[in-house]
């Protein structure tokens, strides 16, 4: 197989396209399960009595997840030039990396890498870990209905922001309003 065919095959598998067949379906299911497990562990981590009994399990799972999501992101960035939309090597990759779902992919792994690159206050690092919630948004890549909901949120952005600001009395409402607006 030549380089272009390999890129195309990998891109199709990562996108779980019909051309990818069995391996695309397996990959899609694996990523969706991994995302749901990440959300579950993020919630369980906040329960001190659970986290304190097995912090290594949570930390190792986080490391495993970040490695998988990083490999996925790098392979997507490498193989995106197999499609006509991102065909040009540099311009295409920049365009791909600025696409909304690619930004979600990047934001979901950044909280792990930023403390390694720049020295940050521990409180800020804890706040960055909240960005892991973006991993749930990665699911939008795999379900058309979630993409439709995302499109509605974008189209009705102003109303959604008002609801978040006036509908919630917690910091969560402010956070969601900030993210959406």
C-alpha positions in Angstrom: 0.0 0.0 0.0 1.3 3.4 -0.8 1.3 6.4 1.6 -1.9 8.0 0.1 -3.9 4.8 0.5 -2.7 4.3 4.1 -3.7 7.9 4.9 -7.1 7.4 3.3 -7.7 4.1 5.1 -6.6 5.6 8.5 -8.8 8.7 8.0 -11.8 6.6 7.1 -11.3 4.4 10.1 -11.0 7.5 12.4 -14.1 9.1 10.9 -15.9 5.7 11.2 -17.0 6.2 7.6 -18.9 3.4 5.7 -15.8 2.7 3.6 -13.9 1.8 6.8 -16.0 -1.3 7.4 -15.5 -3.4 10.5 -12.4 -1.5 11.8 -14.1 1.9 11.6 -17.1 0.6 13.6 -14.8 -1.0 16.2 -12.8 2.2 16.5 -16.0 4.3 16.8 -17.4 2.1 19.5 -14.1 2.1 21.4 -13.8 5.9 21.4 -17.4 6.4 22.5 -17.0 3.9 25.3 -13.7 5.6 26.3 -15.4 9.0 26.3 -18.2 7.8 28.5 -15.7 6.1 30.9 -13.8 9.4 31.1 -17.0 11.3 32.0 -17.8 8.7 34.7 -14.3 8.8 36.2 -14.3 12.6 36.1 -17.5 12.5 38.2 -16.2 9.8 40.5 -12.9 11.7 41.0 -14.9 14.4 42.7 -16.1 12.0 45.4 -13.2 12.1 47.9 -14.1 8.8 49.6 -13.8 7.0 46.2 -10.8 8.9 44.8 -8.8 8.5 48.0 -9.1 4.7 47.9 -7.6 4.3 44.5 -6.0 7.5 43.1 -3.5 5.4 41.0 -6.4 3.8 39.1 -7.8 7.2 38.2 -4.4 8.6 37.3 -3.5 5.6 35.1 -6.8 5.7 33.4 -6.3 9.4 32.7 -2.9 8.7 31.3 -4.2 5.9 29.1 -7.0 8.1 27.8 -4.8 11.0 27.0 -2.4 8.8 25.1 -5.3 7.3 23.1 -6.8 10.7 22.4 -3.4 12.2 21.5 -2.7 9.4 19.0 -6.1 9.8 17.6 -5.6 13.6 17.2 -2.1 13.2 15.6 -3.4 10.6 13.2 -6.3 12.7 12.2 -4.0 15.7 11.6 -1.6 13.5 9.6 -4.3 11.7 7.5 -6.7 14.7 6.9 -4.9 15.5 3.7 -6.4 12.3 2.2 -9.7 14.2 1.7 -10.2 16.8 -1.0 -11.3 19.4 1.6 -7.9 19.4 3.4 -5.8 18.2 0.5 -3.0 20.8 0.7 -0.3 19.6 3.2 0.1 22.8 5.3 -2.9 24.8 4.6 -5.2 21.8 4.7 -3.8 20.7 8.1 -4.2 24.2 9.5 -7.8 24.4 8.2 -8.5 20.9 9.7 -7.0 21.8 13.1 -9.2 24.9 13.2 -12.4 23.0 12.5 -14.8 22.9 15.6 -14.5 19.1 16.2 -10.7 19.3 15.9 -10.6 22.1 18.4 -12.7 20.0 20.8 -10.2 17.2 20.3 -7.3 19.5 21.1 -9.0 21.2 24.1 -9.8 17.8 25.6 -6.1 16.8 25.8 -4.5 20.2 26.5 -5.2 20.2 30.3 -2.9 17.2 30.5 0.0 18.7 28.6 -0.1 22.4 29.6 1.4 21.9 33.1 4.3 20.1 31.5 5.0 22.9 29.1 4.5 26.0 31.3 4.7 26.3 35.0 1.2 27.1 36.3 -0.4 27.7 39.7 -2.0 24.5 41.1 -5.4 26.2 41.3 -5.2 27.0 37.6 -4.3 23.4 36.8 -7.4 22.2 38.7 -9.5 24.6 36.7 -7.9 23.3 33.5 -9.0 19.8 34.4 -12.6 21.0 34.0 -11.8 21.3 30.3 -11.8 17.5 30.2 -15.6 17.9 29.9 -14.8 18.7 26.3 -14.2 14.9 25.9 -17.9 14.4 26.0 -18.2 16.8 23.1 -16.0 14.5 21.0 -19.0 12.2 20.8 -20.5 14.7 18.4 -18.1 13.2 15.8 -19.9 9.9 16.1 -23.6 10.7 16.3 -25.5 12.8 13.8 -28.2 13.7 16.4 -25.5 15.3 18.7 -24.2 17.3 15.7 -27.7 18.5 15.0 -28.1 19.6 18.7 -24.7 21.4 18.4 -25.9 23.2 15.3 -29.1 24.3 17.1 -27.0 25.6 20.0 -24.8 27.6 17.6 -27.8 29.0 15.7 -29.7 29.9 18.9 -26.5 31.0 20.7 -28.0 34.2 22.1 -31.1 32.5 23.6 -28.9 29.7 25.0 -26.6 32.2 26.6 -29.6 34.0 28.2 -31.0 30.8 29.5 -27.7 29.8 31.0 -27.2 33.2 32.6 -30.8 33.5 33.9 -31.7 29.8 34.2 -28.9 28.8 36.5 -28.0 30.3 39.9 -24.7 28.5 40.2 -21.2 28.8 38.9 -22.0 26.0 36.4 -24.4 28.4 34.7 -21.7 31.0 34.4 -19.3 28.4 33.1 -21.7 27.1 30.4 -22.6 30.7 29.5 -19.0 31.5 29.1 -18.3 28.4 26.9 -21.3 29.0 24.7 -21.1 32.8 24.3 
